[in-house]
Amino acid sequence: MIAFANKPGGYCQGDVDFLEPFANTCGNLIQAYAAMQENKRLIHSLEERVEERTLELQLANDTLAKDAATQLEHFACSKYSPCCSCIVCYLMFDPVILPPRPAHSRCWYCLFPF
């Protein structure tokens, strides 16, 4: 906001023409300041959203890791588990073709890996 005091005899058109660029500059500065404040607010809002989303993704990854570990543990402990606890044996194991083996037995792959 800018203000001009009363001038004895008032302002003439020359005075108005002289002060118009100053008034325009002040208006532009006020608009630029408001735009900067809005940008700061938006950046802060986006940073908060990124932090929240990152936390959500970390929690989802932790949940998936726990679920995967539980599932592998379940398969390793089931009566239809592969001949040992390695993932290769699990992926190649077919309970219809191969009967379950005792937990202490090991496969050829586990004894002699490639």
N, C-alpha and C positions, 0 to 999 in steps of 0.2 A: 504494500500500500504506500502510495506516495501522496503527499499533500503540499499544496502551495498556499502561502499566506496571502492575505489580501494586500493588494498593491494600491497605494494612493492613486486614484485616477483609473484603476482597473487595468486589465491586461488587454493589449492590442493584438491584432492578428500576427504581427511579427514575433511577439512573445510566445504565442501559441505555437507558431511554426518552429521557433527555436527549441522549445521544450518537448515537442512531439517525439523526436528520436530518443530522448532520455526516457520518456514514458513508455515507449515501445520496448526499449532495452530492459527496463524494469519488469515489464510484463513477460518478456521472453525468459528472463532469469527466474521469475516465479514459476513459470510453467516447467522450465528445465529442472528446477529443484523438486517440484511435485513428481515429475517423471522419474527422477533418481530415487526418490523415496519409494515410489511404487515398485521400481525394479529391485530395490533392496528387499522389500517385503516379499516379492515373488521369489527371489532367489532363496531367501530364508525358508519360505514355504516348501520350495522344491527340495532343499537340503533335508528338511524334516521328513518329507515323503520318502526320499532315498534311504534315509536311516531306518525308517519304519519298515520299508520293503526289504531292506537288507536283513533286518532282524527276522522278519517273517520267513525269508528264504533260508536263513541259517537254522531256524527252528524246524522248517520242513526237511532240510538236509539231515539234521540230527535224528528226526523221527524216521526218515527213510533208512538211515544207517542202523538204527536200533531194530527196525522191522526186518531188515535184511539179515542182521546177525541172529535174530530170534528164529527166522525162517531157516537159515542154514543150520542152526543148532537143532531145530526140530527134525530136519532131514537127517542129520548125522546121528540122532538118537532113535530114529524110528526103526522098526523091524525090517523095513524095506530099504534100509540105507545101503549105499554102495559098499564095496569091500573094505574101504577105509574112509577117512574123512577128507581126502583131497577133492578139490572141485572138479578136476578132470575125471576122476572116477564117478563122481556124482552125475556129471553130464553124460557120461557114456553108459551109465548103469541102466539096465532095463530089468525090472523085477520079474517080468514074465519069463525072460530068457535065463537070467542068472539068479540062482537062489541066494538068499541072504547068507552072508559069511559071518563068522565070529568077529567081534570088534577088534581082536588083536591081530588078525591076519592083514597082510599088506599086499597090494597089487604089484605087478611087475613094473608099472610106470613109476610108482612111488619108490620102489627099491632102486631102479635104474632109470632116472629121468634122462630125457634126451638132451 
